[in-house]
Amino acid sequence: MNVEQARFNMIEQQIRPWDVLDSDVLTLLAVMKREDFVPASQRALTFVDMMVPLRQGGAAGQCMLEPKLEARLLQDLRLQRHEKVLEVGTGSGYMAALLAHRAQQVFSLELEPELVEMAKANLKRAGIMNVTVRQGNGALGLAGESPFDAIILSGSVAAVPQELLEQLKVGGRLVAIVGNEPMMRATLYTRTGEREFGEVVLFDTVAPRLLKFPEPTRFSF
């Protein structure tokens, strides 16, 4: 496989048509080696328009999202170089690596110990020094390091916990994929005041659930 041609095709045929037009994001995707964050057994799927399992039976929260979805979320977060970011759902560390090139400091939470070690190793090998990966329940966020300029959820949730929203600075943004199959919505939340939050739907999509986030109560009769 011609890796650089495959990377070019991924950007031009998958990512750009999904309204990812920010030149800085596109340049970053061209130089960041996505293949270095994909498990060796799945390397053939690196540039394919699909989710990549990160371990045996990789299901909820244990996969890399499609390249176009990663790129769109990154673009819509509108990061600036001086900002501090929280990611929930580290996975292989690829999104954290992208965030690291766009922000000053990145904290990334991952529930699964195996993936914590994978991400740390991948980020170290890539020479990325401004990401801190921690094991923990992403639904609780990281209050000890808050407030954050931006928060990104690398997976879907039924609803964004208030506890996470309150870890944003005033003016801070949170991007998440919210709802239930068959249709979820990528949504941008902005903290507009001490107790005020704006909400804008960005686009429709579907993504695996992040673990440990609350689900709505189901009633039976």
C-alpha positions in Angstrom: 0.0 0.0 0.0 1.2 3.5 -0.9 0.6 5.1 2.5 0.9 8.7 1.4 -1.5 8.2 -1.5 -3.9 6.4 0.9 -3.7 9.4 3.3 -4.3 11.8 0.5 -7.3 9.9 -0.7 -8.7 9.7 2.8 -8.5 13.5 3.1 -9.8 14.3 -0.4 -12.5 11.6 -0.7 -13.8 11.2 2.9 -12.9 14.2 5.0 -13.1 17.3 2.7 -16.5 16.2 1.3 -17.8 16.1 4.9 -17.4 19.9 5.1 -14.0 19.8 6.8 -12.5 22.9 5.0 -10.3 24.4 7.7 -6.8 24.4 6.1 -5.0 24.1 9.4 -7.0 20.9 10.2 -6.4 19.4 6.8 -2.7 20.1 7.0 -2.5 18.5 10.4 -4.3 15.4 9.1 -1.8 15.2 6.3 1.2 15.2 8.5 -0.1 13.3 11.6 0.6 9.6 11.1 -2.7 8.0 11.8 -1.2 4.6 11.1 1.0 4.9 14.2 -2.1 4.9 16.4 -3.8 1.9 14.8 -3.2 -1.6 16.3 -0.9 -3.6 14.1 -3.6 -6.2 13.5 -5.9 -3.5 12.1 -3.3 -1.5 10.1 -5.1 -2.2 6.8 -8.1 -0.2 8.1 -6.1 2.9 8.9 -7.5 5.1 6.0 -10.8 3.3 5.5 -14.1 5.1 6.1 -15.0 3.0 9.1 -14.4 2.6 12.8 -11.3 0.7 13.8 -11.5 -1.8 16.7 -8.8 -1.2 19.3 -8.9 -4.6 20.9 -10.6 -8.0 20.6 -14.3 -7.5 20.1 -13.7 -3.7 20.4 -17.2 -2.4 21.0 -18.5 0.5 23.1 -15.8 3.2 23.4 -13.1 0.8 22.3 -12.5 1.9 18.7 -11.2 4.8 16.7 -14.0 6.8 15.1 -14.1 7.2 11.3 -11.5 9.7 10.0 -14.2 12.1 8.7 -15.9 12.1 12.1 -12.7 12.8 14.0 -11.8 15.6 11.6 -15.2 17.2 11.8 -15.3 17.2 15.6 -11.8 18.6 15.7 -12.8 21.4 13.3 -16.0 22.3 15.1 -14.3 22.6 18.5 -12.4 25.6 17.0 -9.3 25.3 19.3 -6.8 28.0 19.8 -3.1 27.5 20.6 -3.3 28.9 24.2 -6.2 26.7 25.3 -6.5 23.8 27.8 -8.6 20.8 26.6 -10.2 17.7 28.2 -10.8 14.7 26.0 -13.1 11.9 27.3 -12.3 8.5 25.7 -8.6 8.4 24.8 -8.7 5.1 22.9 -5.4 4.8 21.0 -4.4 8.4 21.6 -4.9 9.7 18.1 -7.5 12.4 18.8 -5.4 13.5 21.8 -2.4 13.8 19.4 -4.5 16.0 17.0 -5.7 18.1 19.9 -2.1 18.5 21.2 -1.1 20.2 17.9 -4.0 22.7 18.2 -4.0 23.5 21.9 -1.5 24.2 24.7 -2.3 21.4 27.1 -4.5 18.3 26.8 -5.8 16.0 29.5 -7.4 12.8 28.2 -9.4 10.3 30.3 -9.7 6.6 29.5 -11.5 4.0 31.5 -9.8 0.9 30.2 -6.2 0.3 31.6 -5.1 -1.5 28.5 -6.0 1.5 26.3 -4.4 3.9 28.8 -1.1 2.1 28.3 -1.6 1.9 24.5 -2.2 5.6 24.2 0.7 6.6 26.4 3.0 4.5 24.4 1.7 5.8 21.1 1.9 9.5 22.2 5.5 9.0 23.6 6.6 7.4 20.3 5.1 10.3 18.4 7.1 12.7 20.5 4.0 14.5 21.9 4.7 16.0 25.3 1.7 18.2 26.1 -0.9 15.4 26.6 -1.6 13.8 30.0 -3.5 10.5 29.9 -5.2 9.4 33.0 -7.4 6.4 33.9 -10.8 7.4 35.1 -14.5 7.7 34.6 -15.0 10.3 31.9 -18.6 11.0 33.0 -17.1 12.7 36.1 -14.6 14.7 34.1 -11.5 16.0 35.7 -12.6 18.7 38.2 -9.1 19.0 39.7 -7.7 20.4 36.4 -10.8 22.5 35.5 -11.9 24.9 34.2 -11.2 23.9 30.6 -11.4 26.0 27.5 -12.8 23.0 25.5 -14.0 19.5 26.2 -14.5 16.8 23.5 -16.2 13.4 23.9 -14.7 10.8 21.6 -17.9 8.7 21.5 -21.6 9.0 22.1 -23.7 9.6 25.2 -27.4 9.7 25.9 -27.0 13.1 27.4 -24.0 15.3 28.5 -23.7 15.3 32.3 -24.1 18.7 34.0 -20.9 17.9 35.9 -19.0 18.0 32.7 -20.5 21.2 31.4 -19.7 22.9 34.7 -16.0 22.1 34.1 -16.0 24.6 31.2 -14.8 28.2 31.5 -17.3 30.8 30.7 -16.9 31.0 26.9 -15.7 27.4 26.8 -17.0 24.8 24.3 -18.0 21.1 24.6 -18.5 18.9 21.6 -20.4 15.6 22.0 -22.4 13.1 20.0 -25.7 12.9 21.8 -28.8 10.7 21.5 -29.7 7.1 20.6 -29.5 4.9 17.5 -30.5 5.1 14.8 -29.9 8.8 14.9 -27.6 10.8 17.1 -26.5 14.4 16.8 -23.1 16.0 17.1 -23.8 19.0 19.4 -21.8 22.0 20.4 -22.4 23.4 23.9 -21.1 26.8 24.9 -20.9 28.1 28.4 -22.4 31.6 28.1 -22.6 32.4 31.8 -22.1 31.1 35.3 -25.3 28.9 35.0 -26.1 29.4 31.3 -25.3 27.2 28.4 -26.0 27.5 24.7 -26.6 24.5 22.4 -26.3 24.1 18.7 -26.8 20.9 16.7 -23.9 20.5 14.2 -24.8 17.4 12.2 -26.4 13.9 12.4 -24.2 10.8 12.9 -23.8 7.7 15.0 -21.0 6.6 17.3 -20.4 3.9 19.9 -21.3 4.6 23.5 -18.7 5.9 26.0 -18.6 3.7 29.0 -20.1 4.6 32.5 -22.2 7.5 31.2 -25.8 7.4 32.5 -28.5 6.1 30.3 -32.1 7.2 30.5 -34.4 5.1 32.8 -36.5 2.6 30.8 -40.0 2.1 32.2 -41.8 -1.2 31.7 -45.6 -1.8 32.1 
